[in-house]
Amino acid sequence: MIRHLRRTPVRMILAAAGLALLSGCAGFGLQEAETVPQQGDSFDRALRDGYLELSRAEFDEADYWDSDRFAERSMAAAEGEDVQPEAISARDLPSDMVGTLTAARQRLATALSAGAAQTRPFDAAEAQVAFDCWMQEQEENFQPDDIAACRERFLTAMATLEEQPPAAAPAPPPPPPAPTAVEPAPGPFVVYFDFDRSNLTPDAQTALADVILAAQRSDSGTISITGYTDLAGAEAYNQVLSERRANSVIEFLVDGGVEGPRIVGRGLGESNPVIATEAPEQRNRRVEIEFQP
């Protein structure tokens, strides 16, 4: 990998190498780079090691100029400096490769600006070192296997850098809400009346106090009030009496604070007797109170 062999006569290269060795100014960057204390983050350390590897390879092939160049980049990375991929203008590239390498450098720069050096430091350093290796070999342009190796090394590292993480599995739907326990409606309640009377007895008032409390606590919408009589007496008379009994209950509930619009009242006279008897029967003289949705 002797630099510019394609353009420079061998005798001149050997002469230049001899002068460099005599002057003691070329090829010694590698020795210095190997002794520089390591600083910086993971990306800097990986860059330092990668450039040091390139410097050794070029030194072994007597390309002392490029060995020193990579050694300088290794030392800069070891000291935590911001070492960027080599600029396109820094190399005397074949004209037909300038566009390809420019696009490759832009691709690398995009990944680095997106934070690849922090999120994937070793892959990012590998891509940058491989790019600079490709630049150096492409400038020499006479060892196609070495050019291809650096290029493939770069492309492999970039493919890893640009690999998209697998899409997260969609979150499972939230579990359905637990069914709300339906509180049973209170009651039903029943109050009883004396024979041929519609006024409330003390026992009936006590029972209706419980109805008022239930109405205050219950979300049930409608309170149904239904009055009845026993089978003694005329049917038409008993119909009116059942309605009066229902109204007595409604008035008591409204006076106790139950909202009037919630109440639906009616009288059904002699229908639906609890005990089927023509004799007076208190269990038939009743008002039923039901809470409905």
C-alpha positions as CSV (number, residue, x, y, z in Angstrom):
1,M,0.0,0.0,0.0
2,I,2.8,2.4,-0.9
3,R,1.3,5.9,-1.4
4,H,1.0,7.2,-5.0
5,L,2.8,4.3,-6.6
6,R,0.6,4.7,-9.6
7,R,2.1,8.1,-10.4
8,T,5.6,8.1,-8.9
9,P,8.7,6.2,-10.3
10,V,10.0,3.5,-8.0
11,R,13.4,5.1,-7.7
12,M,11.9,8.3,-6.5
13,I,9.8,6.5,-3.8
14,L,12.8,4.6,-2.5
15,A,14.9,7.7,-2.5
16,A,12.2,9.6,-0.6
17,A,11.8,6.7,1.9
18,G,15.5,6.7,2.4
19,L,15.6,10.4,3.1
20,A,12.7,10.1,5.5
21,L,14.4,7.3,7.5
22,L,17.6,9.3,7.6
23,S,15.8,12.4,8.8
24,G,14.0,10.5,11.5
25,C,10.8,12.3,10.8
26,A,8.6,9.5,9.2
27,G,7.2,6.3,10.7
28,F,7.8,7.3,14.3
29,G,4.2,8.6,14.8
30,L,3.1,5.0,15.5
31,Q,5.5,4.6,18.4
32,E,4.2,7.8,19.9
33,A,0.6,6.9,19.4
34,E,1.1,3.6,21.2
35,T,2.1,5.4,24.3
36,V,-0.6,8.1,24.5
37,P,-2.8,7.6,27.6
38,Q,-6.4,6.8,26.7
39,Q,-9.1,9.4,27.4
40,G,-12.5,10.2,26.1
41,D,-15.7,8.0,25.8
42,S,-16.3,4.6,24.3
43,F,-16.4,6.1,20.7
44,D,-13.1,7.9,21.2
45,R,-11.4,4.7,22.5
46,A,-12.7,2.6,19.7
47,L,-11.5,5.3,17.2
48,R,-8.1,5.3,18.8
49,D,-7.8,1.6,18.5
50,G,-9.0,1.5,14.9
51,Y,-6.7,4.2,13.7
52,L,-3.8,2.6,15.5
53,E,-4.5,-0.6,13.6
54,L,-4.4,1.3,10.3
55,S,-1.2,3.0,11.3
56,R,0.5,-0.4,12.1
57,A,-0.7,-1.9,8.8
58,E,0.7,1.0,6.7
59,F,4.0,1.0,8.7
60,D,4.4,-2.8,8.0
61,E,4.0,-2.0,4.3
62,A,6.6,0.9,4.5
63,D,3.9,3.5,3.8
64,Y,5.3,5.7,6.6
65,W,3.5,8.8,5.5
66,D,0.0,7.3,5.9
67,S,1.2,5.4,9.0
68,D,2.0,8.8,10.6
69,R,-1.3,10.2,9.4
70,F,-3.4,7.5,11.0
71,A,-1.2,7.7,14.1
72,E,-2.0,11.4,14.4
73,R,-5.7,10.6,14.2
74,S,-5.3,7.9,16.8
75,M,-3.6,10.2,19.2
76,A,-6.3,12.9,18.7
77,A,-9.0,10.4,19.5
78,A,-7.1,9.1,22.5
79,E,-7.1,12.6,23.9
80,G,-10.8,13.0,23.5
81,E,-10.7,15.4,20.5
82,D,-13.6,15.6,18.0
83,V,-12.1,13.5,15.1
84,Q,-14.3,13.7,12.1
85,P,-14.2,11.3,9.0
86,E,-11.5,12.4,6.6
87,A,-12.5,15.2,4.3
88,I,-12.9,14.4,0.6
89,S,-10.5,17.2,-0.2
90,A,-7.8,15.7,2.0
91,R,-7.1,13.0,-0.6
92,D,-6.1,13.0,-4.3
93,L,-8.9,10.7,-5.3
94,P,-9.6,9.3,-8.8
95,S,-12.2,11.6,-10.4
96,D,-14.7,8.7,-11.0
97,M,-14.7,7.9,-7.3
98,V,-15.2,11.4,-5.8
99,G,-19.0,11.2,-6.0
100,T,-19.2,7.7,-4.5
101,L,-17.0,8.6,-1.6
102,T,-18.7,11.9,-1.1
103,A,-22.1,10.1,-0.8
104,A,-20.5,7.5,1.6
105,R,-19.1,10.3,3.8
106,Q,-22.5,12.1,3.9
107,R,-24.1,8.8,4.8
108,L,-21.7,8.4,7.7
109,A,-22.1,12.0,8.8
110,T,-25.8,11.6,8.9
111,A,-25.6,8.6,11.2
112,L,-23.1,10.4,13.5
113,S,-25.2,13.6,13.7
114,A,-28.2,11.4,14.7
115,G,-26.2,10.3,17.8
116,A,-24.7,7.0,16.6
117,A,-21.4,7.7,18.4
118,Q,-23.3,7.7,21.7
119,T,-25.9,5.0,21.0
120,R,-23.7,2.5,19.1
121,P,-20.1,3.7,19.7
122,F,-18.2,0.7,18.5
123,D,-20.2,0.3,15.3
124,A,-19.8,4.1,14.6
125,A,-16.1,4.0,15.2
126,E,-15.8,0.9,12.9
127,A,-17.6,2.8,10.1
128,Q,-15.4,5.9,10.4
129,V,-12.1,4.0,10.5
130,A,-13.3,1.9,7.5
131,F,-14.2,5.0,5.6
132,D,-10.8,6.6,6.2
133,C,-9.2,3.2,5.2
134,W,-11.2,3.3,1.9
135,M,-10.2,6.9,1.3
136,Q,-6.5,6.0,1.7
137,E,-6.6,2.9,-0.5
138,Q,-8.7,4.6,-3.1
139,E,-6.1,7.4,-3.3
140,E,-3.4,4.9,-4.0
141,N,-5.7,3.1,-6.4
142,F,-3.5,0.2,-7.3
143,Q,-4.5,-2.6,-4.9
144,P,-8.1,-3.5,-5.7
145,D,-8.4,-6.2,-3.1
146,D,-7.4,-3.7,-0.4
147,I,-9.9,-1.1,-1.8
148,A,-12.7,-3.6,-1.8
149,A,-11.9,-4.8,1.7
150,C,-12.1,-1.3,3.2
151,R,-15.2,-0.5,1.2
152,E,-17.0,-3.7,2.3
153,R,-15.9,-3.1,5.9
154,F,-17.5,0.4,5.7
155,L,-20.7,-0.8,4.1
156,T,-21.1,-3.6,6.7
157,A,-20.6,-1.2,9.5
158,M,-23.1,1.3,8.0
159,A,-25.7,-1.4,7.5
160,T,-25.4,-2.2,11.2
161,L,-25.6,1.5,12.2
162,E,-28.7,2.1,10.0
163,E,-30.5,-1.0,11.1
164,Q,-33.9,-0.1,12.4
165,P,-34.9,-1.6,15.7
166,P,-37.8,-4.0,15.4
167,A,-41.2,-2.4,15.7
168,A,-42.6,-2.6,19.1
169,A,-45.6,-4.9,19.4
170,P,-48.8,-3.0,19.7
171,A,-49.9,-2.7,23.3
172,P,-52.7,-5.1,24.2
173,P,-56.1,-3.4,24.5
174,P,-57.0,-2.4,28.0
175,P,-59.1,-5.0,29.8
176,P,-62.8,-4.2,29.8
177,P,-64.0,-2.3,32.8
178,A,-65.3,-4.5,35.6
179,P,-69.0,-4.7,35.4
180,T,-70.6,-2.2,37.8
181,A,-72.5,-4.0,40.5
182,V,-76.2,-3.1,40.1
183,E,-77.6,-2.2,43.5
184,P,-81.0,-3.9,43.9
185,A,-83.9,-1.5,44.2
186,P,-85.1,-1.1,47.7
187,G,-88.4,-2.6,48.8
188,P,-91.1,-3.3,47.9
189,F,-92.9,-1.7,50.8
190,V,-96.5,-2.2,51.9
191,V,-98.6,-0.1,54.3
192,Y,-102.1,-1.2,55.6
193,F,-105.3,0.8,56.3
194,D,-108.2,0.4,58.7
195,F,-111.6,-0.6,57.3
196,D,-113.1,2.1,55.1
197,R,-110.3,4.5,55.9
198,S,-107.6,6.3,53.8
199,N,-105.8,8.1,56.6
200,L,-102.4,6.7,57.6
201,T,-102.1,4.7,60.8
202,P,-99.0,5.3,63.1
203,D,-97.6,1.9,61.8
204,A,-98.1,3.1,58.2
205,Q,-96.3,6.4,58.9
206,T,-93.4,4.5,60.5
207,A,-93.1,2.2,57.4
208,L,-93.3,5.3,55.1
209,A,-90.4,6.9,56.9
210,D,-88.3,4.0,55.7
211,V,-89.5,4.6,52.2
212,I,-88.4,8.3,52.4
213,L,-84.9,7.2,53.6
214,A,-84.7,4.6,50.8
215,A,-85.7,7.3,48.2
216,Q,-82.9,9.6,49.4
217,R,-80.3,6.8,49.1
218,S,-81.6,5.1,45.9
219,D,-80.8,6.1,42.3
220,S,-83.9,4.4,41.1
221,G,-85.9,6.8,39.0
222,T,-89.6,6.1,39.6
223,I,-91.5,5.2,42.7
224,S,-94.8,3.4,41.9
225,I,-97.6,3.8,44.4
226,T,-100.6,1.5,44.0
227,G,-103.7,1.5,46.3
228,Y,-106.1,-1.4,46.9
229,T,-109.2,-2.3,49.0
230,D,-110.7,-5.5,50.3
231,L,-113.8,-7.0,48.6
232,A,-116.3,-5.7,51.1
233,G,-118.5,-2.9,49.6
234,A,-119.4,-1.6,46.2
235,E,-116.8,-1.9,43.5
236,A,-117.1,1.7,42.3
237,Y,-116.8,2.9,45.9
238,N,-113.7,0.8,46.5
239,Q,-112.1,2.2,43.3
240,V,-112.3,5.7,44.7
241,L,-111.2,4.5,48.2
242,S,-108.0,2.9,46.7
243,E,-107.1,6.1,44.9
244,R,-107.5,8.1,48.2
245,R,-105.2,5.7,50.0
246,A,-102.6,6.0,47.2
247,N,-102.9,9.9,47.5
248,S,-102.4,9.7,51.3
249,V,-99.1,7.9,50.8
250,I,-98.0,10.2,48.0
251,E,-98.7,13.3,50.1
252,F,-96.7,11.9,53.0
253,L,-93.7,11.1,50.8
254,V,-93.7,14.5,49.2
255,D,-94.0,16.2,52.6
256,G,-91.0,14.1,53.6
257,G,-88.8,15.4,50.8
258,V,-89.3,12.9,48.0
259,E,-89.5,14.6,44.6
260,G,-93.0,14.6,43.2
261,P,-92.0,13.9,39.6
262,R,-90.5,10.6,40.7
263,I,-93.8,9.3,42.0
264,V,-96.5,7.6,39.9
265,G,-99.7,6.8,41.7
266,R,-102.9,4.9,40.9
267,G,-105.7,3.0,42.6
268,L,-106.8,-0.5,41.5
269,G,-109.8,-1.0,43.8
270,E,-110.7,-4.6,44.6
271,S,-108.3,-6.1,42.0
272,N,-105.4,-8.3,43.0
273,P,-106.6,-9.3,46.5
274,V,-104.0,-10.9,48.7
275,I,-106.8,-13.0,50.3
276,A,-109.8,-13.9,48.1
277,T,-112.6,-13.3,50.6
278,E,-115.7,-11.1,50.7
279,A,-115.2,-10.4,54.4
280,P,-113.3,-7.4,55.5
281,E,-109.5,-8.3,55.3
282,Q,-106.8,-5.9,56.3
283,R,-104.2,-7.6,54.1
284,N,-106.3,-6.5,51.1
285,R,-106.6,-2.9,52.4
286,R,-103.1,-1.8,51.4
287,V,-100.8,0.5,49.3
288,E,-97.8,-1.1,47.6
289,I,-94.7,1.1,47.1
290,E,-92.1,-0.1,44.4
291,F,-88.9,1.4,43.3
292,Q,-88.4,1.1,39.5
293,P,-85.4,2.0,37.2
